[in-house]
């Protein structure tokens, strides 16, 4: 029987896709993003062990709240790092007529084509657009991301792109221009959302004894983020 590890579940998510959504946070991630606010989801040996049938039963309890726009979002951690568990859970969700969404950095493994066949929407966390800066931001190369992006483009699955804006790192005019150009080459992008970097997860690093590489970097100004959103990605606000 296929089993997987789940970090936690949020029953009434409002910012992880359309409508009211149940959000399942998978345990385990290979990236080490400098702005990650959930370092407690990194380790693959932690979390609650469960199976797709049990998980979907829990998700189905909230179907009355989904109505015509909501559904389930699989986040993390990185859901694509548990491909078999994710695939079986997606299949069961579609049998229950539940709208499915994956919130992913595109850094995983497995049969992306089959996974995307049962995915209605992808929230793509775009970490950076250049190989050098991507590696500096995540600790990994872009190879696996590019592999997933190719499968995503081929699948024609709708995409909402998210990008974290960090002061002094990803908030410059040059970076925004490069980001806009990069995104313009990706088909099926319905929405682009700039997310202001915040400090809400910093205390987790202290508790876990992990050095915080962005120590001293202030939170991103929300109004400036909104201005950048309007200036560079206003045309993507139709989703």
N, C-alpha and C positions, 0 to 999 in steps of 0.2 A: 504494500500500500504506500502511495506517495504521501509524504509528510513534509512539513516545512516549519520554519521558525518565525514567529510573529512577535514584534516588540510591543505593540499596543494597538488599540482601536479607538477611533473617535466616531461617535454615533451621529452627530449632527454637524458635519463640516460644511462651511459656507464659502471657503476660499480655495477649494481644491477641485475645481471643475464646475460645470453648470448645476444650478439648483442645490437642493439639500442632499448631502452625500455622506455615506458611511466611508470613513477613511481607514484603511488597513495599513499599518506601518510594518513592513517586513524587516526582519533582523539581518544585519550584515551588509557591509559595503566595502569595496576595495579602494575607493577614492578617499583622499584625505584633504578635502577642500578646506582652504584656510578660513573660510567664513561659515563652515558648518556649525549649526546650532544644536545638532543631535549626535554628538560623539558617542553617546550611549547606544546608538544603533549600529556602530561599526563592527563589533565582534560577531563572528558567525556562530559562535558556540553559546551565545546567550539567547534570551527570549523564550517564549512559550512554544513548545512543540504541539502542532495540531495537524489535522488532515483537511483536505478541501471540502469534504462533505460537512464536517462540523463547522468550519468557517462560514460556508455559504448559508447554513441554517441560521447562524447568528446575523448575517447580513440581511437575510430575507425578513427578519423581524421588523426591519425598518422600511420595508417597501411602501407602506401607507404614506410615509413622509416624502418619498421620492416623487410621486405624482408623475407629471409628464416631462420634467426637466432634470430630476436628480438621478442618483445611482450610487455606484461604488467606485472609489478611487484607491488603487494600490500604490502605496508610496513606500518610504523607507527611512533609513537604509536604502537599498537598491533592489527593487523587486525582480529585475532581470538577472540577479545573481542566484535566484532560486527558480530557474525556468520551468522545471517539471511541475513544481508545486503551483506556480503562477498559472501555467497553461491549464491544468486540471481545474483550478478554481475559476478561471475565466469561462471555461466551457460550461460549468455548472451554473454560473451566473447568467449566461445567455439562455440556458434552458429555463431559467426563472424569469426571462425577459427583463433582466436588470441591465441598465446602461453601464458600460464598463469603461474605466479610464485608468491609464497607467501614468503615474508621476515618476519620471525617470531621468537620470543623467545620461542614459544611453550607453552605460558601461556595464555590460553583463556578458551572458553566454547563452547558448542554447539555440533553438530554432526560432529565430525572430519572425520568419514568415508565418509560421503557424500561430505564434502568440498574437501577432497583429491581426490575424484573421478573426479573432474573437475580441478585439479591442475596438471600441467605438471612438475613443479620443486619446491622444497622447499629450500630456503636459511635459514638454521637453525642457529640462534644465540645462541651458546652454552656458557652460562655465566660462569659456573664452573662445576666441575665433582663430588664434594663431597657435601653432604647435608649441613654441617656446613658452608663451604665457600660459597656455593650458597646463603644461607640465608643472610650471611654477605654482599655479593655483591649486592643482589637484594632486600632484605627486606622480602622475601617470601620463603616458603619451595619449595621443588622440586616436590611435589605431582602432580600438574597440568602439569608440564613439562613432567613427566614420563608418564602421561596419554596420552598426545599428541604423545610422542615418540613411545609408543606402537602402536597407530593407524597408525603412519607414517611407522613404520617397516612392519606392516601388509599390508599396501597399496602398497608397493613396489615402491612408488614414488621416483624418483631420488633426492638425497640430496647433497647440497653443504653446508658444515659446515663453519661457521665463528666464530672466537674467538679473543677477544680483549686482547692484551698483555700489561699489566700494570707494569711498573718498580717496583720491590720489592714486587709484589703481585702475578702476573701470568707469570713471566719471568724466573723462576728457572728451573734447569734441572729436579728436582723432579716433578715439576708441569707438565712440558712438557711430561715426561715419563708417568705420570698418565693420561694426556689428550690423548696421543697416544693410550694407552691401552683401555681407555673408548671408543674412536672412533672406534677402531678395532672391537668392539662388535656390532656396528650398521651396518646393511646391506644397500646396495644401496648408499653408500657414494661415490660420484664421485670426489669430490674436497674438500680440506681443505684449508682455507685461514686464516692466522694469520694477524690481523689488529693492527697496532701500535696505542696505546693510544695517543690521541692528546688533545690540550687545546682549540680547536675552539669553543666549546659550553660554556666555562666557563663564558663568559660575560652575557649569558642568565640568569644564576643563580643570578648574581648581579642585573640585571634589574628586575627580578621577586622577589627578596628578599628571595631567597632560599639558605641556607648554602651549600657550596660546600665541600663535605666530602673528596675529594682528593686534597684539597688545599695544595700546597707545593710539590706535586708529579710531577716530570718533564715529558714532553712528551717522549714516547718511541722512542729510536733510530731506524730509519727505516732500516739501514744496519743490525743491530743486529736482528731485526725482520725477515729480509730476510734470515739471517743465520739460525735462528731457523726453519723457514719454510723449507729450504732445508734439514736441518739435520733430522728433525723429520717427515716431511710430503711431502717429494719429490715424493713419490710414488703415491700421489693423484693429481698430476698436469696434468692428462690426459684429464680432462673435456674440 
